[in-house]
Amino acid sequence: MRLAVLAFVSSFLLASGAGAAEKFKQEHPGEVALLQQDDGSFAYRSFPNGAWLYIFDGDVPGKLGCVDNCMLRWPPVWARAESKPTGDWTIVERDNGRRQWAYKGHPAYVRFHDSLTTPTGVGAEPEWRLLTP
């Protein structure tokens, strides 16, 4: 799967031209990939494993709603210690001091039991939404 994601991202960037490659490179962190779906829309996925990214409507500025047992089903998209905000992506610090990526202020998560081909978290719980640009 990793090779397929890398091949897709590489072919997309090459087909889009160097200007687009530079734009996408600056707009999201290395732990995230922006992939075009079969219907032509785009969705963010974790990189390199390709898991779908979600946001949780229960997260409000200054207070993360997905904690404890929630994080077992919906793990955060962790930011490395050396990571810096880029474009619409910022970093929020959790209570335990770990850093998590956030898109336009919404912390990003993956779904533990998700499928790589279909985002099974959509509709599973009403307060979770697929992360799209």
C-alpha positions as a Markdown table, in Angstrom:
| # | Residue | x | y | z |
|---|---|---|---|---|
| 1 | Met | 0.0 | 0.0 | 0.0 |
| 2 | Arg | 2.8 | 2.4 | 0.8 |
| 3 | Leu | 4.3 | 2.1 | -2.7 |
| 4 | Ala | 0.8 | 2.6 | -4.2 |
| 5 | Val | 0.3 | 5.8 | -2.2 |
| 6 | Leu | 3.8 | 7.1 | -3.1 |
| 7 | Ala | 3.3 | 6.2 | -6.7 |
| 8 | Phe | -0.1 | 8.0 | -6.8 |
| 9 | Val | 1.2 | 11.1 | -5.1 |
| 10 | Ser | 4.3 | 11.2 | -7.3 |
| 11 | Ser | 2.3 | 10.7 | -10.5 |
| 12 | Phe | -0.3 | 13.3 | -9.4 |
| 13 | Leu | 2.4 | 15.9 | -8.7 |
| 14 | Leu | 4.2 | 15.2 | -12.0 |
| 15 | Ala | 0.9 | 15.4 | -13.9 |
| 16 | Ser | 0.0 | 18.7 | -12.2 |
| 17 | Gly | 3.2 | 20.4 | -13.0 |
| 18 | Ala | 6.0 | 21.8 | -10.9 |
| 19 | Gly | 4.0 | 24.8 | -9.7 |
| 20 | Ala | 1.2 | 22.6 | -8.3 |
| 21 | Ala | 3.9 | 20.3 | -6.7 |
| 22 | Glu | 5.4 | 23.3 | -4.9 |
| 23 | Lys | 1.9 | 24.5 | -3.8 |
| 24 | Phe | 0.9 | 21.2 | -2.4 |
| 25 | Lys | 4.3 | 20.7 | -0.7 |
| 26 | Gln | 3.8 | 24.0 | 1.2 |
| 27 | Glu | 0.2 | 23.5 | 2.1 |
| 28 | His | 0.3 | 20.3 | 4.3 |
| 29 | Pro | 2.8 | 18.6 | 6.6 |
| 30 | Gly | 4.8 | 15.6 | 5.7 |
| 31 | Glu | 2.6 | 13.3 | 7.8 |
| 32 | Val | -0.3 | 14.2 | 5.5 |
| 33 | Ala | -1.0 | 13.5 | 1.8 |
| 34 | Leu | -3.7 | 15.2 | -0.4 |
| 35 | Leu | -5.1 | 12.6 | -2.7 |
| 36 | Gln | -7.6 | 12.9 | -5.6 |
| 37 | Gln | -10.5 | 10.5 | -5.3 |
| 38 | Asp | -12.3 | 8.6 | -8.2 |
| 39 | Asp | -15.0 | 11.3 | -8.3 |
| 40 | Gly | -12.4 | 14.0 | -8.8 |
| 41 | Ser | -12.7 | 15.4 | -5.2 |
| 42 | Phe | -9.7 | 15.6 | -2.9 |
| 43 | Ala | -9.3 | 14.2 | 0.6 |
| 44 | Tyr | -6.5 | 14.3 | 3.1 |
| 45 | Arg | -4.9 | 11.0 | 4.2 |
| 46 | Ser | -2.2 | 10.1 | 6.6 |
| 47 | Phe | 1.2 | 9.6 | 5.1 |
| 48 | Pro | 2.7 | 7.1 | 4.4 |
| 49 | Asn | 0.0 | 4.5 | 5.3 |
| 50 | Gly | -2.9 | 6.3 | 3.5 |
| 51 | Ala | -5.5 | 6.2 | 6.3 |
| 52 | Trp | -8.4 | 8.7 | 5.9 |
| 53 | Leu | -8.3 | 11.8 | 8.0 |
| 54 | Tyr | -11.2 | 13.0 | 10.1 |
| 55 | Ile | -12.2 | 16.0 | 12.3 |
| 56 | Phe | -14.3 | 15.8 | 15.4 |
| 57 | Asp | -17.1 | 18.4 | 15.9 |
| 58 | Gly | -16.7 | 17.9 | 19.7 |
| 59 | Asp | -13.3 | 19.6 | 19.6 |
| 60 | Val | -13.6 | 23.3 | 20.4 |
| 61 | Pro | -10.8 | 25.9 | 20.6 |
| 62 | Gly | -8.7 | 25.4 | 23.7 |
| 63 | Lys | -10.4 | 22.1 | 24.7 |
| 64 | Leu | -10.0 | 18.7 | 22.9 |
| 65 | Gly | -13.1 | 16.6 | 23.0 |
| 66 | Cys | -11.5 | 13.3 | 21.9 |
| 67 | Val | -9.6 | 12.0 | 24.8 |
| 68 | Asp | -9.0 | 8.8 | 26.7 |
| 69 | Asn | -11.1 | 5.9 | 25.2 |
| 70 | Cys | -12.1 | 8.1 | 22.2 |
| 71 | Met | -8.4 | 8.1 | 21.2 |
| 72 | Leu | -8.3 | 4.3 | 21.1 |
| 73 | Arg | -10.9 | 4.4 | 18.3 |
| 74 | Trp | -9.8 | 7.7 | 16.7 |
| 75 | Pro | -6.0 | 8.1 | 17.1 |
| 76 | Pro | -4.7 | 11.7 | 16.6 |
| 77 | Val | -2.4 | 12.5 | 13.7 |
| 78 | Trp | 0.7 | 13.2 | 15.7 |
| 79 | Ala | 3.2 | 16.0 | 14.8 |
| 80 | Arg | 6.9 | 15.4 | 15.3 |
| 81 | Ala | 8.8 | 17.5 | 17.7 |
| 82 | Glu | 10.6 | 19.4 | 14.9 |
| 83 | Ser | 7.4 | 19.9 | 12.9 |
| 84 | Lys | 6.3 | 23.5 | 12.2 |
| 85 | Pro | 2.9 | 24.9 | 11.1 |
| 86 | Thr | 2.4 | 25.2 | 7.3 |
| 87 | Gly | -0.4 | 26.7 | 5.3 |
| 88 | Asp | -3.8 | 25.9 | 7.0 |
| 89 | Trp | -2.1 | 23.3 | 9.2 |
| 90 | Thr | -1.2 | 24.2 | 12.8 |
| 91 | Ile | -0.2 | 22.2 | 15.8 |
| 92 | Val | -2.2 | 21.8 | 19.0 |
| 93 | Glu | -0.7 | 20.5 | 22.2 |
| 94 | Arg | -2.7 | 17.8 | 24.1 |
| 95 | Asp | -2.9 | 17.6 | 27.9 |
| 96 | Asn | -0.1 | 15.0 | 27.9 |
| 97 | Gly | 2.2 | 17.3 | 26.0 |
| 98 | Arg | 2.1 | 15.4 | 22.7 |
| 99 | Arg | 1.6 | 17.5 | 19.6 |
| 100 | Gln | -1.2 | 16.9 | 17.1 |
| 101 | Trp | -1.8 | 18.3 | 13.6 |
| 102 | Ala | -4.9 | 20.5 | 13.2 |
| 103 | Tyr | -6.4 | 21.7 | 9.9 |
| 104 | Lys | -7.9 | 25.2 | 10.1 |
| 105 | Gly | -8.0 | 24.8 | 13.9 |
| 106 | His | -9.6 | 21.4 | 13.8 |
| 107 | Pro | -7.4 | 18.6 | 15.2 |
| 108 | Ala | -7.0 | 15.7 | 12.8 |
| 109 | Tyr | -7.6 | 12.0 | 13.5 |
| 110 | Val | -7.6 | 8.6 | 11.8 |
| 111 | Arg | -10.1 | 5.9 | 12.6 |
| 112 | Phe | -8.6 | 2.7 | 14.1 |
| 113 | His | -10.9 | 0.3 | 12.3 |
| 114 | Asp | -11.1 | 2.2 | 9.0 |
| 115 | Ser | -10.7 | 0.8 | 5.6 |
| 116 | Leu | -8.1 | 2.1 | 3.2 |
| 117 | Thr | -10.6 | 1.9 | 0.3 |
| 118 | Thr | -13.7 | 3.3 | 2.0 |
| 119 | Pro | -13.9 | 5.9 | 4.9 |
| 120 | Thr | -16.0 | 3.8 | 7.2 |
| 121 | Gly | -16.0 | 6.6 | 9.8 |
| 122 | Val | -18.3 | 8.7 | 7.7 |
| 123 | Gly | -21.8 | 8.4 | 9.3 |
| 124 | Ala | -20.5 | 5.9 | 12.0 |
| 125 | Glu | -20.8 | 8.6 | 14.6 |
| 126 | Pro | -22.5 | 11.9 | 13.6 |
| 127 | Glu | -19.9 | 14.2 | 15.1 |
| 128 | Trp | -17.0 | 12.9 | 12.9 |
| 129 | Arg | -16.5 | 14.3 | 9.4 |
| 130 | Leu | -14.0 | 13.4 | 6.6 |
| 131 | Leu | -11.2 | 16.0 | 6.4 |
| 132 | Thr | -11.3 | 17.6 | 2.9 |
| 133 | Pro | -9.7 | 20.8 | 1.7 |
